[in-house]
Amino acid sequence: MNPYSTQFIQDDDIASVINALQSPTLTQGEQTELFERELAEYLGVKYVLVFNSATSALYCSYKAHALKDSEVITTPISFVATCNMLLENGAKPIFCDIKSDGNINEDKISSLITPRTRAIVSVDYAGKSVEVDTLRQIAHKHNLAFISDSSHSFGGEYKGEKIGTLADSTIFSFHALKPITTAEGGALATNDEEIYNQAKLIRSHGVVKKTLWNTEVQSSGFNFRLSDIASALGRSQLKKIDTFIAQREKIAQFYNEVFEGNPYFDTLSIPSYIKSTRHLYPILLSQSLWCSKEDIFTELQNAGLGVQVHYKPIHLYSLYSPHTPLYNAENFYKAELSIPCHQKMSLEDAKNTSQIILDILSKYKGCKR
């Protein structure tokens, strides 16, 4: 099975983990501090905190931004953690429809702003940055926080600037299927010292160390820490992030050429001022094939392609219903399939994958409506 994405663990990664396992400190030690420092240096940002998951990082970011009892404008096309953590912070997600690339439609945001709105939370769908300039202008005009769920886009850029430096807070994921991994893990990047300090407290029980054994707790928190074992893996993987993204881009460009003009689906275009991480390579089935999508999905899986759908729109889940229909997001869901695109693939793999996809789709003539 060739999955839509996968980790790429090499001998140097394994050696790094073994070295960490032989250290006297398996958690709250040097590896995590070094990983945070190296991440901050790579991104060009003042502060980075690492977490046991991007979900934990989202929670801490939202709480540090004091979003309780507020409304937050966000996208329905994301993994549910983006919005679940808003609920856990006592905030109400207000869903904004998307554009054809899966990212939030910035032109529709202003009409959703109310006196209760306190933040915009965007998602870099598939690794392609949102239109940062426009979102920052809207946030500044209405005195809103701009939080970027960039779980898909560590290593990406917008107009020559690294994602991670562009929003008030940026969240990354190091889940096994992301371009680099700590198995499970995530990070929060910010230039705001207060956000950093608040999130750091929440990450570790709210405990402040004073002198010797004496500590103080003025607010509650959790154990959201990343172990030194995971951090050692992250440090090793970080050295290869640009190489990994380059290989993903190579596969994606091959697909773009092979699939151009085909009658079965569209692909997403990326402007030259955005460097995508290509976490996903989505194809959008022609409307006539939507009714055959389950059969197509199953046949592709049976042919050895680990395709997936990203994502069921969050507003369609019962936890978030009822909600105003969002037609672009719902149609995107009906059309989208994520096909294999990752750093372990060769061009020969991509050639075989593309041929399987085109051969299978050629058998589906569409549905009568």
Secondary structure in CASP SS format (residue, H / E / C, confidence):
PFRMAT SS
TARGET T0000
AUTHOR 0000-0000-0000
METHOD secondary structure of the structure
MODEL  1
M C 1.00
N E 1.00
P E 1.00
Y C 1.00
S C 1.00
T C 1.00
Q C 1.00
F C 1.00
I C 1.00
Q C 1.00
D H 1.00
D H 1.00
D H 1.00
I H 1.00
A H 1.00
S H 1.00
V H 1.00
I H 1.00
N H 1.00
A H 1.00
L H 1.00
Q C 1.00
S C 1.00
P C 1.00
T C 1.00
L C 1.00
T C 1.00
Q C 1.00
G C 1.00
E H 1.00
Q H 1.00
T H 1.00
E H 1.00
L H 1.00
F H 1.00
E H 1.00
R H 1.00
E H 1.00
L H 1.00
A H 1.00
E H 1.00
Y H 1.00
L H 1.00
G C 1.00
V C 1.00
K C 1.00
Y E 1.00
V E 1.00
L E 1.00
V E 1.00
F E 1.00
N C 1.00
S C 1.00
A H 1.00
T H 1.00
S H 1.00
A H 1.00
L H 1.00
Y H 1.00
C H 1.00
S H 1.00
Y H 1.00
K H 1.00
A H 1.00
H C 1.00
A C 1.00
L C 1.00
K C 1.00
D C 1.00
S C 1.00
E E 1.00
V E 1.00
I E 1.00
T E 1.00
T C 1.00
P C 1.00
I C 1.00
S C 1.00
F C 1.00
V C 1.00
A H 1.00
T H 1.00
C H 1.00
N H 1.00
M H 1.00
L H 1.00
L H 1.00
E H 1.00
N C 1.00
G C 1.00
A C 1.00
K E 1.00
P E 1.00
I E 1.00
F E 1.00
C C 1.00
D C 1.00
I E 1.00
K C 1.00
S C 1.00
D C 1.00
G C 1.00
N C 1.00
I E 1.00
N C 1.00
E H 1.00
D H 1.00
K H 1.00
I C 1.00
S H 1.00
S H 1.00
L H 1.00
I C 1.00
T C 1.00
P C 1.00
R C 1.00
T E 1.00
R E 1.00
A E 1.00
I E 1.00
V E 1.00
S E 1.00
V E 1.00
D C 1.00
Y H 1.00
A H 1.00
G H 1.00
K C 1.00
S C 1.00
V C 1.00
E C 1.00
V H 1.00
D H 1.00
T H 1.00
L H 1.00
R H 1.00
Q H 1.00
I H 1.00
A H 1.00
H H 1.00
K H 1.00
H C 1.00
N C 1.00
L C 1.00
A E 1.00
F E 1.00
I E 1.00
S E 1.00
D E 1.00
S C 1.00
S C 1.00
H C 1.00
S C 1.00
F C 1.00
G C 1.00
G C 1.00
E E 1.00
Y E 1.00
K C 1.00
G C 1.00
E E 1.00
K E 1.00
I C 1.00
G C 1.00
T C 1.00
L C 1.00
A C 1.00
D C 1.00
S E 1.00
T E 1.00
I E 1.00
F E 1.00
S E 1.00
F C 1.00
H C 1.00
A C 1.00
L C 1.00
K C 1.00
P C 1.00
I C 1.00
T C 1.00
T C 1.00
A C 1.00
E C 1.00
G C 1.00
G E 1.00
A E 1.00
L E 1.00
A E 1.00
T E 1.00
N C 1.00
D C 1.00
E H 1.00
E H 1.00
I H 1.00
Y H 1.00
N H 1.00
Q H 1.00
A H 1.00
K H 1.00
L H 1.00
I H 1.00
R H 1.00
S E 1.00
H C 1.00
G C 1.00
V E 1.00
V E 1.00
K E 1.00
K C 1.00
T C 1.00
L C 1.00
W C 1.00
N C 1.00
T E 1.00
E E 1.00
V E 1.00
Q C 1.00
S C 1.00
S C 1.00
G C 1.00
F C 1.00
N E 1.00
F C 1.00
R C 1.00
L C 1.00
S C 1.00
D H 1.00
I H 1.00
A H 1.00
S H 1.00
A H 1.00
L H 1.00
G H 1.00
R H 1.00
S H 1.00
Q H 1.00
L H 1.00
K C 1.00
K C 1.00
I H 1.00
D H 1.00
T H 1.00
F H 1.00
I H 1.00
A H 1.00
Q H 1.00
R H 1.00
E H 1.00
K H 1.00
I H 1.00
A H 1.00
Q H 1.00
F H 1.00
Y H 1.00
N H 1.00
E H 1.00
V H 1.00
F H 1.00
E C 1.00
G C 1.00
N C 1.00
P C 1.00
Y C 1.00
F E 1.00
D E 1.00
T E 1.00
L C 1.00
S C 1.00
I C 1.00
P C 1.00
S C 1.00
Y C 1.00
I E 1.00
K E 1.00
S C 1.00
T C 1.00
R C 1.00
H C 1.00
L C 1.00
Y E 1.00
P E 1.00
I E 1.00
L E 1.00
L E 1.00
S C 1.00
Q H 1.00
S H 1.00
L H 1.00
W H 1.00
C H 1.00
S H 1.00
K H 1.00
E H 1.00
D H 1.00
I H 1.00
F H 1.00
T H 1.00
E H 1.00
L H 1.00
Q H 1.00
N H 1.00
A C 1.00
G C 1.00
L E 1.00
G E 1.00
V C 1.00
Q E 1.00
V C 1.00
H C 1.00
Y C 1.00
K C 1.00
P C 1.00
I H 1.00
H H 1.00
L H 1.00
Y C 1.00
S H 1.00
L H 1.00
Y H 1.00
S C 1.00
P C 1.00
H C 1.00
T C 1.00
P C 1.00
L C 1.00
Y H 1.00
N H 1.00
A H 1.00
E H 1.00
N H 1.00
F H 1.00
Y H 1.00
K H 1.00
A H 1.00
E E 1.00
L E 1.00
S E 1.00
I E 1.00
P C 1.00
C C 1.00
H C 1.00
Q C 1.00
K C 1.00
M C 1.00
S C 1.00
L H 1.00
E H 1.00
D H 1.00
A H 1.00
K H 1.00
N H 1.00
T H 1.00
S H 1.00
Q H 1.00
I H 1.00
I H 1.00
L H 1.00
D H 1.00
I H 1.00
L H 1.00
S C 1.00
K C 1.00
Y C 1.00
K C 1.00
G C 1.00
C C 1.00
K C 1.00
R C 1.00
END
